[in-house]
């Protein structure tokens, strides 16, 4: 059975976004149950030289739905939402990204295969094919930022486990 670009990108992005949405919900429940303002963690960092929680969630969105937009446009640059972002804003970013990805036509995404595109940051330009960019740049970045956000919530006492991170598995029917 052949696997399509849509399957390896959009379906994988949605699985990760579903996991992120789930652990954000678990975090909100935990904070509510413990009388903690969820907005108090949006600027929390794992380490002083790492970017804060809000950036991690924004980057998950940037490297999923916005990565598809970048492939469509032929270029992708650092970006994403900027502060101030509330916990609710972060949940909305994730929900909007999920909706955007669910609305995609698989044929359009599969049609990107072999298309030239580039990551551009200032004067630096990294050339990719669409599939090379999605699989070797955006997907690893998405997982890095999702893991970091998960770890920040764990550090704040949110009772999460691996299943919370994984999202919905694609089990055999």
ZIJOZI-V219826 format. One record per residue. N is the residue number from 0. RES is the residue in one small letter. PHI is phi in degrees with one decimal (NA if undefined). Layout:
BEGIN
n=N res=RES phi=PHI
n=N res=RES phi=PHI
END
This chain:
BEGIN
n=0 res=x phi=NA
n=1 res=x phi=-78.1
n=2 res=x phi=-115.9
n=3 res=x phi=-97.4
n=4 res=x phi=-60.2
n=5 res=x phi=-58.2
n=6 res=x phi=-61.1
n=7 res=x phi=-81.8
n=8 res=x phi=-107.5
n=9 res=x phi=-59.7
n=10 res=x phi=-63.6
n=11 res=x phi=-69.0
n=12 res=x phi=-59.7
n=13 res=x phi=-63.9
n=14 res=x phi=-59.3
n=15 res=x phi=-66.1
n=16 res=x phi=-62.5
n=17 res=x phi=-63.8
n=18 res=x phi=-63.3
n=19 res=x phi=-62.7
n=20 res=x phi=-59.1
n=21 res=x phi=-65.3
n=22 res=x phi=-75.5
n=23 res=x phi=-66.9
n=24 res=x phi=-62.9
n=25 res=x phi=-62.3
n=26 res=x phi=-63.0
n=27 res=x phi=-61.0
n=28 res=x phi=-60.9
n=29 res=x phi=-61.1
n=30 res=x phi=-64.6
n=31 res=x phi=-62.6
n=32 res=x phi=-62.6
n=33 res=x phi=-108.0
n=34 res=x phi=52.2
n=35 res=x phi=-111.3
n=36 res=x phi=-69.9
n=37 res=x phi=-60.3
n=38 res=x phi=-69.6
n=39 res=x phi=-71.2
n=40 res=x phi=-104.4
n=41 res=x phi=-62.8
n=42 res=x phi=-102.7
n=43 res=x phi=-71.9
n=44 res=x phi=-122.8
n=45 res=x phi=-71.3
n=46 res=x phi=-150.3
n=47 res=x phi=-52.5
n=48 res=x phi=-91.7
n=49 res=x phi=-100.9
n=50 res=x phi=-77.8
n=51 res=x phi=-75.2
n=52 res=x phi=-50.8
n=53 res=x phi=-57.7
n=54 res=x phi=-67.2
n=55 res=x phi=-61.4
n=56 res=x phi=-68.0
n=57 res=x phi=-58.4
n=58 res=x phi=-71.0
n=59 res=x phi=-59.3
n=60 res=x phi=-66.6
n=61 res=x phi=-60.1
n=62 res=x phi=-91.8
n=63 res=x phi=-123.0
n=64 res=x phi=-63.3
n=65 res=x phi=-72.9
n=66 res=x phi=-67.4
n=67 res=x phi=-63.2
n=68 res=x phi=-59.8
n=69 res=x phi=-64.7
n=70 res=x phi=-62.7
n=71 res=x phi=-59.2
n=72 res=x phi=-81.8
n=73 res=x phi=93.3
n=74 res=x phi=-144.3
n=75 res=x phi=-141.4
n=76 res=x phi=-130.9
n=77 res=x phi=-55.5
n=78 res=x phi=-179.8
n=79 res=x phi=103.6
n=80 res=x phi=-68.8
n=81 res=x phi=-124.5
n=82 res=x phi=-67.7
n=83 res=x phi=-83.5
n=84 res=x phi=-123.9
n=85 res=x phi=-86.9
n=86 res=x phi=-58.8
n=87 res=x phi=-63.1
n=88 res=x phi=-60.5
n=89 res=x phi=-65.5
n=90 res=x phi=-62.5
n=91 res=x phi=-67.3
n=92 res=x phi=-55.5
n=93 res=x phi=-66.1
n=94 res=x phi=-61.9
n=95 res=x phi=-64.5
n=96 res=x phi=-64.9
n=97 res=x phi=-59.4
n=98 res=x phi=-61.7
n=99 res=x phi=-61.5
n=100 res=x phi=-68.7
n=101 res=x phi=-65.3
n=102 res=x phi=-82.0
n=103 res=x phi=-68.5
n=104 res=x phi=-87.0
n=105 res=x phi=-53.7
n=106 res=x phi=-63.5
n=107 res=x phi=-63.9
n=108 res=x phi=-63.5
n=109 res=x phi=-62.7
n=110 res=x phi=-69.1
n=111 res=x phi=-74.4
n=112 res=x phi=-54.8
n=113 res=x phi=84.7
n=114 res=x phi=-69.0
n=115 res=x phi=-74.0
n=116 res=x phi=-157.2
n=117 res=x phi=-144.1
n=118 res=x phi=-90.7
n=119 res=x phi=-123.4
n=120 res=x phi=-139.7
n=121 res=x phi=62.2
n=122 res=x phi=-87.1
n=123 res=x phi=-81.1
n=124 res=x phi=-134.9
n=125 res=x phi=-110.1
n=126 res=x phi=-79.0
n=127 res=x phi=-139.7
n=128 res=x phi=-89.9
n=129 res=x phi=-55.9
n=130 res=x phi=-69.9
n=131 res=x phi=-63.4
n=132 res=x phi=-64.1
n=133 res=x phi=-63.5
n=134 res=x phi=-87.4
n=135 res=x phi=-105.5
n=136 res=x phi=-120.7
n=137 res=x phi=-70.5
n=138 res=x phi=-61.5
n=139 res=x phi=-62.0
n=140 res=x phi=-63.8
n=141 res=x phi=-55.8
n=142 res=x phi=-65.9
n=143 res=x phi=-59.6
n=144 res=x phi=-72.3
n=145 res=x phi=-65.2
n=146 res=x phi=-64.0
n=147 res=x phi=-64.9
n=148 res=x phi=-62.9
n=149 res=x phi=-56.7
n=150 res=x phi=-63.8
n=151 res=x phi=-64.0
n=152 res=x phi=-63.1
n=153 res=x phi=-60.5
n=154 res=x phi=-62.2
n=155 res=x phi=-88.3
n=156 res=x phi=92.4
n=157 res=x phi=-70.0
n=158 res=x phi=-77.4
n=159 res=x phi=-116.8
n=160 res=x phi=-131.0
n=161 res=x phi=-57.1
n=162 res=x phi=-61.4
n=163 res=x phi=-65.3
n=164 res=x phi=-73.5
n=165 res=x phi=-66.9
n=166 res=x phi=69.0
n=167 res=x phi=-81.1
n=168 res=x phi=-72.9
n=169 res=x phi=-94.5
n=170 res=x phi=-76.6
n=171 res=x phi=-65.1
n=172 res=x phi=-72.5
END
